[in-house]
Amino acid sequence: MALDNISEPQFEKQFRVKVYKLNEEGTWDDEGTGYVVCDSPNGTSDGASLKVWAEEDHSQMLLSSVISEEDIYQRQQDTLIVWNEPVDEIDLALSFQDPVGCNDLWEEICGIQSEKRKSLGYELFYSDKFEIGGIGDFDTSSIDLPQANLFNIYEIKDVFEDAIASPYAKRLYAKKIKEEYLDELIKLANMVIDLEDKSSLEHMFWVFSNIFLLNDIELIETMISEPYCNTVLKILENDPGIINGKIPHYKVVTEQVNFKEVYPYNDEELVKTIRIAYLSHYIKDVVLARLLDDQTFATIRQLIYLKNKEILRKISGNDEFLSGLVEHMRTTTDSEKILDQLKFLKELLDLTKQFGADQSNLHKKFIDKGIFSVLESTLSNEDSQILINSIGVLLCIVDHYPSDFRDHLLGNNNPLLDIIINNIINHQDTGIIILYFDLLEKILDEDTFGLDELQQEGGSEFVKLFFKDYLKKLLVDPLSKEIPDGGVHSHAESILKSKLLEFSSFLLGHHIEKMIEYILNNNIIGIILSQLKCKEKCIMIDALTAIKNIISLQISTTHLLIVEKDHFDPIIVTFLKNGDKYNLLNSSILDLFHFIGKEKMETLIKYFINKHYDRVKDHDFDNTFSEINDIYINMTTATNKKSVFDIHREKTIMEYYEKQQEENWFDEDDEDYEVENHSRKRKREEDFEPRVKRRKTNDEDD
């Protein structure tokens, strides 16, 4: 059916579907909603395809997929058709609004496949035993499987090896096994296990692995469910491809893996679903990892997806369970139970990432039940695992509801932000330090602020609170500490300083006005440059990067401050001390000066040439300094001289800055001074320079 021949009334008679595509992370992306048609040119199966036209714009095609004669399609539940595109190897799915529509389209697909197979002359090894047709035409009564006994093990193995070679035979034999044969095979398998005959065990391994390769999602789920799963695991231990003995899958699953109920749920069906989801992972990633073909791999992954969705639906819908869990976390003092509950909560919240925004209400439910106050307690715990999982839970929630967390931190006498900063400064676990900085960046990322927060007078109340009451303790005090003898820090101290220097650049990128104000009034540039006395090159390079980020904004007051305080001196000292070594430190310093010259920052160029050029001109490895000198010469010989007005303006700016130095900015309600306005919204990229749109200010000398 061509697009030109499809009218809007005909669209309404078609099947309404959502189109999904599996991404590299194993989650389904929603490609849009529309109407699916089975397009058969000239009424034949040749070139027949599935086409989905967008619901809003009938001229937009969401999907066009040629129907394959191969066994790539699966009907799951009542409203899903899933397949893997053979050419592109992309997993696609159609989710139907109406089960009737799903059934009708499935029959159309099967009918077209049947016609294609006939036209291609498919000769199946069992073609004389049944009439080829759609899935609804399968008559398994004509199929005779060998009797499941010890004498027929080799024959059974050969039958299933032949079956997986044919897409059509896979469907037939999967249906036959589900009807009557699986129980017989399980009895035979138990007998073989008891006899401990190696040859028979290996043959049964191939029988069971080939049953998985029949690629029937219902059959796979049955195989890993009670009462079959234990026998299946014991048989699959006998993989002849493993040379050094066998892997005890049954023992691993039943003894080494503990299914803990961290809080009573009282739902046996949920426990079974969780177990099936786990065993599906274990079969896919461990037991049959080397044997699964792409289609079966995708089928098991889809089974995991469906079970995870069911788990999440049941738990998020049980309000009594959620309330009880949070309350138990609030009152229990058993560290082991607290850790188990945090792990469960983190795993549950991580699970929502597979299903997009539809499941984010679970995070809101936990917020409403007081999870933040619970985390205040767990974040004060000294156990590293409890801390790591507490931060993990908090990160999951803040990803969805950062404003709620900021509102909680603004509460009267709320200790949580103090707890976070104390842990950052004092903890010796570098992994925990890094996680805490991730959390701070999420709650201070201006892109996560709501409109109501941005429109608050004087800016966000939380940002004002953070700069006023917490930034000194977090940034200034740790970086101002006396550097140890020899300049060598512990590993934790080294990581902390590097992260603090990176964090200063983060604040500069997201809260320019407040950060520049803070820099001007708290000697931040001098504090950053003091880190050049450290022995750790990573700290020194991070310090130089932070200075470059400050300079790159081209704000005249910061440039004048650098000149007044002679802040290039420690940089030059470090450069000369490094000698002729061509290393990252050397490159970082040269890159800083190259950037200054490239951007023609006149104030800094004049200061550098007049004050420091003679010290480094004999160490000009890549002509960076001589190029700056050339720029300086061109500036001084230019015909467009600086006017008296420009000189007066520069002097006025400097006098104004010196006056502001004497005032306590944060103790005043009104801020009389505003640094140059910059756009609030900036795109963050890996390099700092393009993140902030640089301005050519008139405050720089012409």
Secondary structure as UniProt FT lines:
FT   HELIX           3..5
FT   HELIX           8..13
FT   STRAND          15..22
FT   TURN            24..25
FT   STRAND          28..39
FT   HELIX           41..43
FT   TURN            46..47
FT   STRAND          49..54
FT   TURN            58..59
FT   STRAND          61..66
FT   STRAND          73..76
FT   TURN            77..79
FT   STRAND          80..84
FT   TURN            86..88
FT   STRAND          91..96
FT   HELIX           99..120
FT   TURN            125..129
FT   HELIX           135..137
FT   HELIX           140..142
FT   HELIX           150..152
FT   HELIX           153..163
FT   TURN            164..165
FT   HELIX           167..176
FT   HELIX           177..181
FT   HELIX           182..195
FT   HELIX           198..212
FT   TURN            213..214
FT   HELIX           217..223
FT   TURN            226..228
FT   HELIX           229..235
FT   TURN            236..237
FT   TURN            240..241
FT   HELIX           249..251
FT   HELIX           252..256
FT   HELIX           268..282
FT   HELIX           283..287
FT   TURN            289..291
FT   HELIX           294..316
FT   HELIX           319..331
FT   HELIX           335..351
FT   HELIX           352..359
FT   HELIX           361..368
FT   TURN            369..370
FT   HELIX           371..378
FT   TURN            379..380
FT   HELIX           384..400
FT   HELIX           402..409
FT   TURN            412..413
FT   HELIX           416..426
FT   HELIX           430..444
FT   HELIX           446..448
FT   HELIX           451..454
FT   TURN            457..458
FT   HELIX           461..465
FT   HELIX           466..470
FT   HELIX           472..476
FT   HELIX           477..480
FT   HELIX           485..487
FT   HELIX           491..510
FT   HELIX           512..521
FT   TURN            522..523
FT   HELIX           524..529
FT   HELIX           530..533
FT   HELIX           537..552
FT   HELIX           556..564
FT   TURN            565..567
FT   HELIX           568..578
FT   TURN            579..580
FT   HELIX           584..598
FT   TURN            599..600
FT   HELIX           602..611
FT   HELIX           613..616
FT   HELIX           617..619
FT   HELIX           624..637
FT   HELIX           644..661
FT   HELIX           665..667
FT   HELIX           688..691
FT   TURN            698..699
//
